Amino acid sequence: MIATRCRQISLLLFSMFISFIGFLQMFERTWGGFPARYAGILAIVAALFLVEWGLLLKFQPYASQSILPAVLLLTSTGTIMIARIDKSNGTDVAFRQLVWVCVALIMVALITVFLQDYRLLRRFSYVSMVIGLLLLLSPMVPGLGKQIGGARIWIGIGGHTMQPGEFAKLFLAFFFAAYLFDHRDQLAVGGRRLMGIQLPRMRDLGPIIVVWIASMGVLVLQHDLGTSLMFFAMFVSMLYVATGRKSWLGIGFVAFVAGSLLAIRLFAHVGYRIQAWLHPFDPTIYSMGIGGSGQIVSGLFGMASGGLLGTGLGQGHPALTPLANSDFIYASLGEELGLVGLLAILVLYLVIITSGLITAMKIKDGFGKLLASGLMFTMAFQVFTVVGGITLVIPLTGLTLPYMAAGGSSLMANYILAALLIVISNSANKPAADVSSDTFRYAALTALRDRDREAGATAPERKPRMVHSDESTSKGSTS
């Protein structure tokens, strides 16, 4: 056990060491020294990560130990690039980002300590649905929602803004997992076969039609192609995990393509993004003020100048690309870290996603299986859409890269996602003796509760029969 704990803490300490070297190199090249204010906040962040590791040992001893170091490396890499861009632009985004990291780590610690059983979330499935929809639609409230970059996905209070869709994905994942777990048998029943594909019954298409309408509503009302794709893909993937029927994947793909083609014809902003994707180097499209491809081409040239190994931290010009510290931070990192650095970042995401999918396969509880797979599919789709949009694999969507892009709401939501995955992995990795003990205890309490309920319901009927029996006995003895 001691050797295992030493290997676990060594992963975290090694991640901290790499992060420190990265900050030191960047600050020495751009600032000429390590700023004292950054040294203080980074020490606090490191202490919070160590505290979180200690809390995991006490409250979640069987949780996956590869998630926390991967999250640390992704966060530090993104913050290093944000601080490097701050020096070029004269801004102070990186320090605020580190403050949000501290807040996010405190929330992770609270979840680690107080959420011992993730199945508690199943009790609030419909409450989660209401909260998720309210968060998703809140940018449409007049006076509260704000339109930035052509998309109305922000809410603003004073000088502060928040992207509620990042938190909505968590609440909707809770609801989808609970709903699909309760109705998986009905959804798995097949209907007619068409061209060799087993189609679902028409009455079972209701949920996917509702989610399709909601996704198209986000696309139409908020002009946000990325969020629409993310929510619809999350639901369809969880539907496939719940039922095991490939026909749901085909229906979901056809439905989204049909909705996207319709949106291209009806809404100009969607058409602009498709044109910028298909013809990014066309002079007419490049020079367009709204919906042009100038930002995409700038990011592509930045990554091309980085080559295989990059220009080195602090030696490139990532600030030339618009939104270099948020939407296009992947392109900024490609310029200074090169193709090798970008592949290393993708490997870190792969570590988290693989850990989540392994947890989903190992856990025996159906709700936990759906929740873990849904959260991981959501992260995988988000990473794919961001990286694919920057590299011209798919049209640009406007989503942010988890743990790396500037923004407090995205950072906190994805840290909560990692905390939930850690809690679920603790149950999945728990030894068989502990699992059977917990299962037996839960089943025993349920049986006792049902017996007490039945006894309470039959008690008024039992008492008159007992009196009648006594009276008949006394009469018989008298005679």
C-alpha positions in Angstrom: 0.0 0.0 0.0 2.8 2.4 0.8 4.5 1.8 -2.5 1.2 2.4 -4.3 0.7 5.7 -2.4 4.3 6.8 -3.3 3.6 6.1 -7.0 0.4 8.1 -6.8 1.9 11.2 -5.1 4.9 11.0 -7.5 2.5 11.6 -10.5 1.2 14.8 -8.9 4.7 16.0 -7.8 6.1 15.3 -11.3 3.2 17.3 -12.8 3.9 20.2 -10.5 7.6 20.1 -11.4 6.9 20.3 -15.1 4.4 23.1 -14.5 7.0 25.0 -12.5 9.7 24.6 -15.2 7.2 25.9 -17.8 6.3 29.0 -15.8 9.9 29.7 -14.9 11.0 29.5 -18.6 8.1 31.6 -19.8 8.5 34.3 -17.2 12.3 34.5 -17.6 12.0 35.0 -21.4 9.1 37.5 -21.4 9.1 39.2 -18.0 12.8 39.0 -17.2 12.1 37.3 -13.8 9.5 35.4 -11.8 6.9 38.0 -10.6 6.2 37.8 -6.9 2.5 38.0 -7.2 2.4 35.0 -9.5 4.8 33.1 -7.1 2.3 33.6 -4.3 -0.8 32.5 -6.2 0.9 29.5 -7.7 2.0 28.4 -4.3 -1.6 28.5 -3.1 -2.7 26.5 -6.1 0.0 23.9 -5.5 -1.0 23.6 -1.8 -4.7 23.1 -2.8 -3.8 20.3 -5.2 -1.9 18.6 -2.4 -4.8 19.1 0.0 -7.1 17.6 -2.6 -4.8 14.6 -3.0 -4.9 14.1 0.8 -8.7 14.3 0.8 -8.9 11.7 -1.9 -6.8 9.3 0.3 -9.2 9.7 3.2 -12.6 10.0 1.6 -12.2 8.5 -1.9 -9.3 6.0 -1.4 -10.1 3.9 -4.5 -10.5 6.8 -6.9 -8.5 7.0 -10.1 -5.2 8.8 -9.4 -4.4 9.7 -13.0 -7.2 12.3 -13.4 -5.8 14.9 -11.0 -2.3 15.1 -12.4 -3.6 15.3 -16.0 -6.0 18.1 -15.0 -3.1 19.9 -13.3 -0.9 19.7 -16.4 -3.6 20.9 -18.7 -4.5 23.8 -16.4 -0.9 24.9 -15.9 -0.1 24.7 -19.7 -3.1 26.8 -20.6 -2.3 29.4 -17.8 1.3 29.6 -19.0 0.1 30.6 -22.5 -2.5 33.0 -21.1 0.2 34.8 -19.0 2.5 34.9 -22.0 -0.3 36.5 -24.1 -1.0 38.9 -21.3 2.5 40.3 -21.6 2.0 41.0 -25.3 -1.5 42.5 -24.9 -0.9 44.3 -21.6 -3.8 42.4 -19.9 -4.1 40.5 -16.6 -6.2 37.5 -17.5 -3.8 34.8 -16.2 -3.9 36.0 -12.6 -7.7 35.9 -12.6 -7.5 32.5 -14.1 -5.4 31.3 -11.2 -7.9 32.7 -8.8 -10.7 30.8 -10.5 -8.5 27.7 -10.3 -8.4 28.1 -6.5 -12.2 28.5 -6.3 -12.6 25.4 -8.5 -10.3 23.3 -6.3 -12.3 24.3 -3.2 -15.4 23.1 -4.9 -13.7 19.9 -5.9 -12.7 19.4 -2.3 -16.3 19.9 -1.1 -17.5 17.3 -3.6 -14.8 14.9 -2.6 -15.8 15.1 1.1 -19.5 15.4 1.0 -20.6 13.4 -2.1 -19.7 10.0 -0.8 -22.4 8.3 -3.0 -23.0 9.7 -6.4 -26.3 7.9 -6.6 -27.8 10.7 -4.6 -27.9 12.7 -7.8 -30.5 10.3 -9.2 -33.1 11.6 -6.7 -33.0 15.0 -8.3 -33.3 14.1 -11.9 -36.2 16.3 -12.9 -34.9 19.1 -10.7 -31.6 18.8 -12.7 -33.6 19.0 -15.9 -35.3 22.2 -14.9 -32.1 23.8 -13.7 -30.2 22.7 -16.9 -32.9 24.2 -19.2 -33.1 27.4 -17.2 -29.3 27.8 -17.4 -29.3 27.0 -21.1 -32.1 29.5 -21.9 -31.0 32.2 -19.5 -28.9 34.1 -22.1 -32.2 34.9 -23.9 -33.6 36.9 -21.0 -33.6 40.6 -21.9 -31.2 42.6 -19.9 -29.4 39.5 -18.6 -28.1 37.8 -21.7 -25.2 39.3 -23.7 -24.1 38.7 -27.3 -20.4 38.3 -27.8 -18.8 37.3 -31.0 -22.1 36.8 -32.7 -23.3 34.2 -30.2 -25.8 34.9 -27.4 -24.4 32.4 -24.9 -23.4 34.7 -22.1 -25.1 36.3 -19.1 -23.7 39.5 -17.5 -24.1 40.9 -14.1 -22.3 44.3 -13.8 -18.9 43.9 -15.3 -18.8 40.1 -14.9 -19.9 37.6 -17.5 -20.6 33.8 -17.3 -21.3 31.1 -19.8 -24.2 29.2 -18.2 -24.2 26.5 -20.9 -21.0 25.0 -19.3 -23.0 24.3 -16.1 -26.1 23.3 -18.0 -24.2 20.3 -19.5 -23.7 18.9 -16.0 -27.3 19.2 -14.9 -28.6 17.8 -18.2 -26.2 14.9 -17.9 -27.7 14.1 -14.5 -31.1 14.1 -15.9 -30.3 12.1 -19.1 -28.5 9.4 -17.0 -31.5 9.0 -14.6 -34.1 9.1 -17.4 -32.3 6.6 -19.7 -31.6 4.3 -16.7 -35.3 4.3 -15.8 -36.5 3.8 -19.5 -33.7 1.8 -21.1 -35.9 -1.3 -21.5 -38.6 0.6 -23.5 -36.0 2.4 -25.6 -34.2 -0.9 -26.4 -37.2 -2.5 -27.9 -37.0 -2.4 -31.7 -39.6 -1.7 -34.3 -39.6 -2.3 -38.0 -36.4 -3.1 -40.0 -35.5 -0.7 -42.8 -32.6 -1.5 -45.2 -31.1 -3.9 -42.6 -31.4 -1.3 -39.7 -33.6 -2.1 -36.7 -35.6 1.1 -36.2 -37.0 2.0 -32.8 -40.7 2.2 -32.2 -42.4 5.5 -33.1 -43.6 6.1 -29.5 -40.0 5.8 -28.3 -38.8 8.6 -30.6 -40.3 11.2 -28.3 -37.2 11.9 -26.1 -34.8 12.2 -29.0 -37.2 14.5 -30.9 -37.5 16.8 -27.8 -33.8 17.0 -27.4 -33.4 17.6 -31.2 -35.8 20.5 -31.0 -34.0 21.9 -28.0 -30.6 21.6 -29.8 -32.0 23.3 -32.8 -33.5 26.0 -30.6 -30.1 26.7 -29.2 -28.7 27.0 -32.7 -31.5 29.3 -33.9 -32.0 31.5 -30.8 -28.4 31.7 -29.5 -26.5 31.3 -32.8 -24.3 28.7 -31.1 -23.5 25.8 -33.3 -21.0 24.3 -30.8 -23.3 24.1 -27.8 -26.1 22.7 -30.0 -23.8 19.9 -31.3 -22.4 19.1 -27.8 -25.8 18.6 -26.1 -27.3 16.6 -28.9 -24.2 14.4 -29.2 -24.2 13.8 -25.4 -27.8 12.6 -25.4 -27.4 10.4 -28.4 -24.2 8.8 -27.1 -25.8 8.1 -23.7 -28.8 6.7 -25.5 -26.6 4.3 -27.3 -24.8 3.2 -24.1 -28.2 2.7 -22.4 -29.8 0.6 -25.2 -26.8 -0.8 -27.2 -28.7 -0.2 -30.4 -26.7 1.3 -33.2 -29.8 2.6 -34.9 -30.0 5.4 -32.4 -26.6 6.6 -33.6 -27.7 6.6 -37.2 -31.0 8.4 -36.4 -29.2 11.0 -34.3 -26.6 11.7 -37.0 -29.3 12.0 -39.7 -31.4 14.3 -37.6 -28.6 16.6 -36.7 -27.3 16.8 -40.3 -30.8 17.6 -41.5 -31.2 20.3 -38.9 -27.8 21.8 -39.8 -28.5 21.9 -43.5 -31.8 23.6 -42.7 -30.0 26.1 -40.5 -27.4 26.9 -43.2 -30.2 28.0 -45.5 -32.2 29.9 -42.9 -29.4 31.6 -40.9 -26.6 33.7 -42.3 -24.1 33.2 -39.5 -24.1 29.4 -39.9 -23.6 29.8 -43.7 -20.6 32.1 -43.0 -18.9 29.5 -40.9 -19.4 26.8 -43.5 -17.9 29.1 -46.2 -15.0 30.0 -44.0 -14.4 26.3 -43.4 -14.6 25.3 -47.1 -12.8 28.2 -48.6 -10.6 29.8 -45.8 -7.9 31.1 -48.2 -10.4 32.8 -50.6 -9.5 36.5 -50.6 -13.1 37.5 -50.5 -14.0 35.3 -47.6 -10.7 36.1 -45.8 -11.4 39.9 -45.9 -15.0 39.7 -44.7 -15.6 41.7 -41.5 -18.2 39.4 -40.1 -18.0 35.6 -40.7 -14.7 35.8 -42.5 -11.8 33.3 -42.2 -9.1 35.7 -41.1 -9.1 34.3 -37.6 -8.9 30.7 -38.8 -6.1 31.5 -41.2 -4.1 33.4 -38.6 -4.3 30.4 -36.3 -3.2 28.1 -39.1 -0.2 30.2 -39.9 0.7 30.4 -36.2 0.7 26.6 -35.9 2.6 26.2 -39.2 5.4 28.6 -37.9 5.7 26.4 -34.8 6.7 23.4 -36.9 7.5 20.1 -35.1 9.0 21.4 -31.9 7.7 25.0 -31.7 9.4 28.3 -31.3 9.7 27.9 -27.6 7.8 29.4 -24.7 7.9 33.2 -25.0 9.5 33.3 -28.4 6.5 33.2 -30.8 3.8 35.7 -31.6 0.5 34.0 -30.5 -1.1 37.3 -29.7 -1.5 38.1 -33.4 -4.4 35.7 -33.5 -7.7 37.1 -32.2 -9.0 35.4 -29.1 -5.7 33.7 -28.7 -6.1 33.0 -25.0 -9.6 31.5 -25.2 -11.1 30.1 -28.4 -7.8 29.8 -30.2 -5.5 28.8 -27.3 -4.8 25.5 -29.1 -3.3 27.4 -32.0 -1.3 29.6 -29.7 0.2 26.5 -28.0 0.9 25.0 -31.4 3.1 28.0 -32.3 5.3 27.8 -29.2 5.2 24.1 -28.4 4.9 22.7 -31.9 3.3 19.5 -33.1 4.9 17.5 -30.3 3.4 19.8 -27.7 -0.1 19.6 -29.3 0.1 15.8 -29.4 1.1 15.7 -25.7 -1.9 17.9 -24.8 -4.2 15.5 -26.7 -2.6 12.6 -24.8 -3.5 14.3 -21.5 -7.1 14.6 -22.6 -7.0 11.0 -23.7 -5.8 10.0 -20.2 -8.8 11.6 -18.6 -11.3 10.3 -21.2 -9.9 6.8 -21.0 -10.1 6.8 -17.2 -13.7 7.9 -17.4 -14.6 5.2 -20.0 -12.8 2.5 -18.0 -14.8 3.6 -14.9 -18.0 3.4 -16.9 -17.2 -0.2 -18.0 -16.1 -1.3 -14.5 -19.0 0.1 -12.5 -22.0 -2.2 -12.0 -24.5 0.5 -11.2 -26.5 1.5 -14.4 -26.9 5.1 -13.4 -23.2 5.5 -12.7 -22.3 3.8 -16.0 -24.5 6.2 -17.9 -23.3 9.3 -16.0 -19.6 8.5 -16.3 -19.9 7.7 -20.0 -22.1 10.8 -20.7 -19.6 13.1 -19.0 -16.7 11.6 -20.8 -18.4 11.7 -24.2 -19.3 15.3 -23.6 -15.6 16.2 -22.9 -14.5 14.2 -25.9 -17.0 16.0 -28.2 -15.9 19.3 -26.8 -12.2 18.7 -27.4 -12.9 17.3 -30.9 -15.0 20.3 -31.9 -12.5 22.8 -30.7 -9.4 21.1 -32.1 -11.3 20.1 -35.3 -12.5 23.7 -35.8 -9.1 25.2 -35.4 -7.4 22.6 -37.7 -10.2 22.8 -40.4 -11.4 19.3 -39.8 -14.9 20.7 -39.1 -16.4 24.2 -39.1 -15.5 26.4 -36.3 -17.9 26.1 -33.4 -16.9 28.6 -30.7 -16.5 26.2 -27.8 -13.6 26.5 -25.3 -11.0 23.9 -24.7 -11.5 22.3 -21.2 -9.1 23.3 -18.4 -7.0 25.5 -20.8 -9.0 28.3 -22.3 -9.4 31.6 -20.3 -12.8 31.8 -18.5 -14.0 31.1 -15.0 -17.3 29.4 -15.9 -15.7 26.8 -18.2 -12.9 26.1 -15.8 -15.2 25.6 -12.8 -17.7 23.4 -14.7 -14.9 21.1 -16.0 -13.3 20.9 -12.6 -16.7 19.8 -11.2 -16.9 17.2 -14.0 -13.5 15.9 -13.0 -14.6 15.7 -9.3 -17.7 13.7 -10.3 -15.6 11.3 -12.3 -13.3 10.8 -9.4 -16.2 10.0 -7.1 -17.7 7.5 -9.5 -14.3 5.9 -10.1 -14.0 5.4 -6.3 -17.1 3.2 -6.4 -15.9 1.4 -9.6 -12.5 0.5 -8.2 -13.7 -0.5 -4.7 -12.8 -4.1 -3.8 -15.5 -6.7 -4.3 -15.9 -7.2 -0.6 -16.7 -3.6 0.0 -19.0 -3.4 -3.0 -21.0 -6.5 -1.9 -21.2 -5.1 1.7 -22.6 -1.8 0.5 -25.0 -3.5 -1.9 -26.2 -5.9 0.8 -26.6 -3.1 3.3 -28.6 -1.0 0.7 -30.8 -4.0 -0.2 -31.4 -4.8 3.5 -32.4 -1.3 4.3 -34.8 -1.3 1.3 -36.3 -4.6 2.4 -36.8 -3.4 6.0 -38.4 -0.1 4.7 -40.8 -2.1 2.5 -41.7 -4.5 5.3 -42.4 -1.6 7.7 -44.5 0.1 5.1 -46.6 -3.1 4.5 -47.0 -3.7 8.2 -48.3 -0.1 8.7 -50.7 -0.6 5.8 -52.1 -3.9 7.1 -52.1 -3.2 10.9 -55.7 -1.7 11.0 -57.1 -4.7 9.1 -55.3 -7.2 11.4 -56.6 -6.0 14.7 -60.4 -6.6 14.2 -59.6 -10.1 13.0 -57.7 -10.8 16.2 -60.6 -9.5 18.4 -63.1 -11.6 16.4 -61.0 -14.7 16.9 -60.8 -14.1 20.7 -64.5 -13.6 20.9 -65.2 -16.9 19.0 -62.9 -18.8 21.3 -64.5 -17.4 24.4 -67.9 -18.3 23.2 -66.9 -21.8 22.3 -65.4 -22.4 25.8 -68.6 -21.0 27.5 -70.8 -23.3 25.6 
